[in-house]
Amino acid sequence: MEGAEHRRNRKLLMPAFHGPALANYATTMTAICDRYLQRWETLGEFTWLPELKEMTFDIASTLLIGSEPGPLTQRLSRWFSQLTQGLFTLPLSWPGTPYHKALRARDNLLAHLENTVKQRQNQPTQDALGLLVASRDEGGDRLSLAEIKVQALLMLFAGHETTTSLLTNLALALAQHPAVLAQLRAEQASFANAAPTPDQLKSMPYLDRVLKEVERCYPPIGGGFRGVVKPFVFNGYAVPSGWLATYSISATHQDGAVYSDPLTFNPDRFLTQEKLPDYSLVGFGGGPRFCLGYAFAQMEMKLFAALLLRRYHWELLPRQDLRQVAIPSLHPRSGLKVRFRKL
């Protein structure tokens, strides 16, 4: 989307991700995170990536489309897994190929979302999908059924795939940097051991810096695309208007002209954030296309991190491959095998 269409749709989508709606999500997010943390305590040893993917999908499907945890959510999660496995594969729609399975999964998801949207039209709800159905602009215009379906599909994907990547690499980074972990625990100790509140989340400056450094070092997506609206020159190359340009998120985050010692994990580099140039941290994009769900993702990650840091300890299991794999989003090849216990 671009131009007026993009501005109109972004305005209609905004109420589902900011203000009162966001505040209403906190209790459910906390309850789901707590349930998974207790389960992992029981397991003791496990691979964290698939577990986090299941947790973030539960959060996304519950808050964004009102799906209750259970068989339906498990089916939706399975369809989403098939969809993501076909995102970067050869487009051969033969039965049994990943692409064919991805198309079927997409169609199943869209059919489910269409039925859910129609239910919301008859019985309004306060989940994000219900807010999208009810959303109107100043002229009374609203999103069509087709628009809501594809936006809901995008919300579900963006609402759990990239968050899973960031949380997995947060756990990895903290296990590898005990001094950072200790400082985070000290910050959380000032809040006691109770469940974190939305007001508390505003008073965690070190956690804010750590999450920015995880985003910088481990951006879930490698790059993005932008249409060139006016010609420019970059490093001696003339780029005309009308072209499609791609930018590298990882290269931007490792630019030595912006970040000193860019390969070192150092959250305190963001103590001087006001000195950083614009668009030097672009894991969530920038400008008018900055991620609409940024505040949703930040609240989810901070709630999870606060519960984890206040109550649990984890360590990496030996003999695993921690090299990063980029597809479908950045993650350790091994999936991050850990030993987990209560503090």
C-alpha positions, 0 to 999 in steps of 0.5 A: 500500500502507498499514499492515501490508501496506506494513510487511511488504513494505518489510521483505521488500524491504529486503535487496536494497538495503542491507548486503552486497547494496549492497556487492556492486553496486559493482564492476558499477556501476563497470565499466558506468559506465567502459564508457560514459565510454570510449564517450563519449570516442570519440564526442566530441560527443553528447546526454547525456540518452539516453546516461545513460538507457541507462547507468542502465538497464544498471545497473538491469537488470543488478543488479536483475534480472540481465539481461546487456548486449546485445540483451535489455537493449536490448529491455527498455530499448525497452519501458521507453521506451514505458512511460514515454512513456505514463505522462502521456498520455490513456488511449485504448487504440487501436492506435498511441496512446502509451497502447496502446503503454505497456500492451503494453510493460508486459505484455511487461515483466511477462511477462519478469519472470515468466519471470525470477522462475521461473528465480530460484526454481529457480536462486538468484542474488545480484541484487536479484530473486534476493534478493527471491525468497529473502527471508523474514520472521520467520514464513517469509512471502515475496512472491508471484509477482505481488508480486515482478513488480510490485515488480521493474517498479517497481525498474527504473523507479525505478532508472534514470528518476530517477537519469538526471534527477539525473545529467543535471542534475548535469552541467549544474550543474557546467558552469555553475558552474566554481568548484563543479566545481573544488572537486569535482575537488580533493576527488577528486584526493586519491584519485588516478586509480584506480577509486573504492571503496565506502570512498572514497565515505564520504569525499567530503563536498563531493560529498555536498553537491553531490548534495543541492543538485542534488536540491534545485534539480532534483528529478526528480519534482514532487510526491508523494501521502499519505493523511491519517491525522489531521486538520490545519490548514495555512495556515488550511485544515482538511484532514480525515482520509481525504483524499488530499493532494499535496505539491510537492517543488519548492516545498518546495525553494525555500521562502525560509523554509527556504533563504536565496537559494533560486534560487542553486546553493550546495552549502555551504548544507548545511554547516549541515544540522542547522539545517534543519527536517525534510522540507526536502529531500524529493526521495526522500520522507521518513518511513516511505515514504522511498525504499527505493533511496536508498542504491543511487541514491547509490552509483551517482551517487557512483561515476559522479561520481567517475570523471567528475571524475577522468578527463574534461572536458565543456562545453556546446555552443552553441545548445541549449535548457536549459529544464527539462521535467518529464515523465516526469522533470525534464530539459533540453529539449535533452537536454544536448548536450556536447563530451567529452574525457579530461583 
